[in-house]
């Protein structure tokens, strides 16, 4: 496996982590209101401002775990890629580690969306 792939995947995972980190912080601080572009957008979270806020507040801890996972796997992937580049070795770990990390990030994002959706539904029921 080409060690450059480790660098590309590592940078990609760091970028993904940074995007999730930024979005989570912006929504938590109130800088991003309910919209159709950024955030956890399910039918329930988009139903009202209070549902949007409740959903994102509920998903916040899971989003923190998600971006930390992306950062950690990105760092590991970069380290593997750099070490393989310096040693002229080839190792499938340069692809297996980041692909597993991407799968973990997607699973965590899905779990965060499910949690946000449940909290938004509860908030909508309380409004009625």
C-alpha positions as CSV (number, residue, x, y, z in Angstrom):
1,X,0.0,0.0,0.0
2,X,1.2,3.5,-0.8
3,X,2.3,5.4,2.3
4,X,1.1,8.7,0.7
5,X,-2.5,7.3,1.2
6,X,-1.8,7.5,4.9
7,X,-1.0,11.2,4.7
8,X,-4.1,11.9,2.5
9,X,-6.4,9.9,4.8
10,X,-4.8,11.4,7.9
11,X,-5.4,15.0,6.7
12,X,-8.9,14.1,5.5
13,X,-9.8,12.7,9.0
14,X,-8.4,15.8,10.7
15,X,-10.4,18.0,8.3
16,X,-13.6,16.0,9.0
17,X,-12.9,16.3,12.8
18,X,-12.4,20.0,12.5
19,X,-15.7,20.4,10.5
20,X,-17.7,18.5,13.1
21,X,-15.9,20.3,16.0
22,X,-16.7,23.7,14.4
23,X,-20.3,22.9,13.7
24,X,-20.9,21.5,17.2
25,X,-19.4,24.6,18.8
26,X,-21.2,27.1,16.6
27,X,-24.6,25.4,17.1
28,X,-24.0,25.1,20.9
29,X,-23.1,28.8,21.1
30,X,-26.2,29.8,19.2
31,X,-24.3,31.2,16.2
32,X,-26.1,28.7,13.9
33,X,-29.8,28.7,14.1
34,X,-32.2,26.2,12.5
35,X,-31.4,26.0,8.8
36,X,-31.4,23.7,5.8
37,X,-27.6,23.5,5.3
38,X,-25.6,23.0,8.5
39,X,-26.4,20.9,11.6
40,X,-28.4,17.7,12.4
41,X,-31.3,18.1,10.0
42,X,-34.1,15.6,10.6
43,X,-37.8,16.2,10.3
44,X,-38.0,16.4,14.1
45,X,-35.1,18.8,14.6
46,X,-36.3,21.1,11.8
47,X,-39.9,21.3,13.2
48,X,-39.1,24.2,15.5
49,X,-36.4,26.2,17.1
50,X,-36.8,24.5,20.4
51,X,-36.6,21.1,18.8
52,X,-33.5,22.2,17.0
53,X,-31.9,23.4,20.2
54,X,-33.0,20.3,22.2
55,X,-31.7,17.9,19.5
56,X,-28.3,19.5,19.2
57,X,-27.9,19.8,23.0
58,X,-28.7,16.1,23.3
59,X,-26.2,15.1,20.5
60,X,-23.4,17.4,21.8
61,X,-21.6,14.8,23.9
62,X,-21.7,12.3,21.0
63,X,-20.4,14.9,18.6
64,X,-17.5,15.6,21.0
65,X,-16.6,11.9,20.9
66,X,-17.0,11.9,17.1
67,X,-14.6,14.7,16.5
68,X,-12.1,13.4,19.0
69,X,-12.2,10.0,17.3
70,X,-11.6,11.7,13.9
71,X,-8.6,13.6,15.3
72,X,-7.1,10.5,17.0
73,X,-7.5,8.2,14.0
74,X,-6.2,11.0,11.8
75,X,-3.1,11.4,14.0
76,X,-2.5,7.6,14.0
77,X,-2.9,7.4,10.2
78,X,-0.5,10.3,9.7
79,X,2.0,8.6,12.0
80,X,1.7,5.3,10.1
81,X,2.0,7.1,6.7
82,X,5.1,9.0,7.8
83,X,6.8,6.0,9.3
84,X,6.1,4.0,6.1
85,X,7.4,6.8,3.9
86,X,10.6,7.1,5.9
87,X,11.2,3.3,5.9
88,X,10.2,2.7,2.3
89,X,7.9,-0.1,3.6
90,X,4.5,-1.0,2.5
91,X,1.8,-2.1,4.9
92,X,-2.0,-2.5,4.6
93,X,-2.5,-0.7,7.9
94,X,-2.1,2.6,6.0
95,X,-5.6,1.9,4.5
96,X,-7.2,-0.3,7.2
97,X,-6.7,2.1,10.0
98,X,-8.3,5.2,8.3
99,X,-11.1,3.2,6.7
100,X,-12.0,1.8,10.1
101,X,-11.8,5.3,11.5
102,X,-14.1,6.7,8.9
103,X,-16.5,3.9,9.6
104,X,-16.4,4.7,13.3
105,X,-17.0,8.4,12.7
106,X,-20.0,7.6,10.4
107,X,-21.4,5.3,13.1
108,X,-21.0,8.0,15.8
109,X,-22.6,10.6,13.6
110,X,-25.5,8.3,13.0
111,X,-25.9,7.7,16.7
112,X,-25.7,11.4,17.4
113,X,-28.4,12.1,14.8
114,X,-30.7,9.4,16.3
115,X,-30.2,10.9,19.8
116,X,-30.9,14.4,18.4
117,X,-34.0,13.2,16.7
118,X,-35.3,11.6,19.9
119,X,-34.7,14.7,21.9
120,X,-36.3,16.9,19.2
121,X,-39.4,14.7,19.2
122,X,-39.6,15.0,23.0
123,X,-39.3,18.7,22.8
124,X,-42.0,18.9,20.1
125,X,-44.4,16.8,22.3
126,X,-43.7,19.2,25.3
127,X,-44.7,22.2,23.1
128,X,-48.1,20.7,22.3
